[in-house]
Amino acid sequence: MADASQIRPGEITLSLPEAYDAGIYFIGRIRTPFKTRDDCPKNSAQSSAVGEVELEPRYALGLKDLEYYSHIHLLYWMHEARRDLAQQVPAHLGHPRGTFALRSPVRPNPIALATVELVKIDGATLVVRHIDCVDGTPLVDIKPYFASVDSFPHARRP
């Protein structure tokens, strides 16, 4: 469990299950210019940073034809995030909001989704632009971005 002294007024913690339901394989690491969470942009849309996705060599064959796409989704594990908040008080809001109504890294399963521009592929290394995570972040998956199904221009948000 994370440090209780880091709880903001209005935040509510939860008890996590004692056992995991599933396992995952980290398929690589993301190399970025950001050494700490405070260095990171809030999201990939606010970042112009270039980084490298270093895929484990055993997964390199899975990159076949990825170069046809200008953008890709990276799913990664935010390994430095606490996992025990049901409600959070984002600094930019100043009032509580449910964890699942936020894009915060703090969540029971700290999986992030970033859409990045694929600059080039060099063997098992992808060079990407618009990266927003801490250097060394574990990679969970890569998926191509399809504008036809991944974009909802009329989606609403508060």
N, C-alpha and C positions, 0 to 999 in steps of 0.2 A: 504494500500500500504506500502511496506517496505521502509526502510531508504535509500534515494537517495545517501547519502554519502558513502554507501557501494558498489557503482557501480564502476567497474574497467574500465579503458580506453578501449573503443571498445565495451563495452556492451550496449545493447539496451533494453529499457523497453517497455512494451506494456500495454494497458488499458484492464483490465479484464471486462467481462460482469457484468452487475449490478445484475443479478439473476442467481441462480444455475439451471441446467437442471435436476438434479436428486438428490436423497438422498441416503446415505449409512448408514448401521449400523456397528459400531465398535463391533466386536465379542469378543474382549479381549484386553489384553495389553502384550507387550513383555518386559520382565525383563532382563537387561543386565548389565555388569560391567561398561558400558560407561555412564558417567554423562553428558557430553557435546558433541556437534557435532565434536569438535576438537579431542576428545578422540577416536572417531570411526575409524575403518579401512576404507579404500576407498571402499571396497566391501567384500562380504562374502567369496570369494576365498582367500583373504588375511588375513582372520581371523581364529583363532583356538579357539576363545572364546566360552564358554558355556553359554547359557541363558535359560530362561524359558518362554514359551508361556502360559499365564494364560487365558484360554478361559472362557467366561461367562458361568456359569453352565447351562443355558438354551440351549446352543449349544453342550453340552457334548455328546449327543447321535450321533451327526454328526462325532464323532471320531471313530465310529465302523469300524473295519478292517484297520484303518490307520497304525497299528503296523506292517502290512505286508510289508511296504515300508521302505527302508533304508534312503531315502531322500524325502524331501517335499519342495514345494514352499510356501513361506510366502509372502503375499501381505500386505503391511502396509502403513499407512498414515504418511508421514514425516511432522509432525505437526509444526516443528520449521523452515521449509524451506520457503523462500520467493517464490512468485508465479508469478512475473511480468516481467521476463526476456525472451525476444524472442531470443537474442543472448547473449552468455556468453564468458568470457575469462578464461578458466581453468588455474590455476597456472602452471600446468605441461605442457601446450601448449604455453601459452603466446600470443595467437592470438584468435580472435573471431571464434566461431563455433555456429551453430544453436542449440537451446535448445534440439530439438528432435534428434540431432546427438550426444548427450551426455547422460551419465548415471547419471548426476548431480541430486541432490535432488530438485534443483530449476527448477520448471516447473508449468504450470497452475494448474494441478492436481497432487500434490506431492505424487504419488503412487509409492512405491518401490517394487521390486521383488527380493527376495533372495532365493537361493537354499541352504538349510541347511540339515545337517545330523540329522535324528531323533534318539536320544539316547534312550529315553524311554517315556512312557505315564503313568502318575500317576493321575487317575481320569480325571479332566478337565485341567490338566497341562502337557504340553509337554516339555521335556528337549531336547534341540537342540544344535548342535555344528556348528560353522562357522557363528555366528550371527554378525551383523555389525551396529546395530542401537542404538540410544539413549535409555536409560532406561525409561520405561513407554510409549514407542511408541504404538499408537493405531493399532490394528490388523484389517485388512479388510477381509482377506480370507486365507484359507489353501487349497492347492491342492497337490496331490501326484506327485512326479517326475517320469516320464517314460523315461528311457534311449532310448527307441525305437523311441520316437517322440519328445523329448525335447533336443536331442543332435544333433548338425550339425557340425561335425568335419571339414568340408571343407568350413565353412562360412568365408567370407572375412571381413576384417576391416582395417582401415588405420594404 
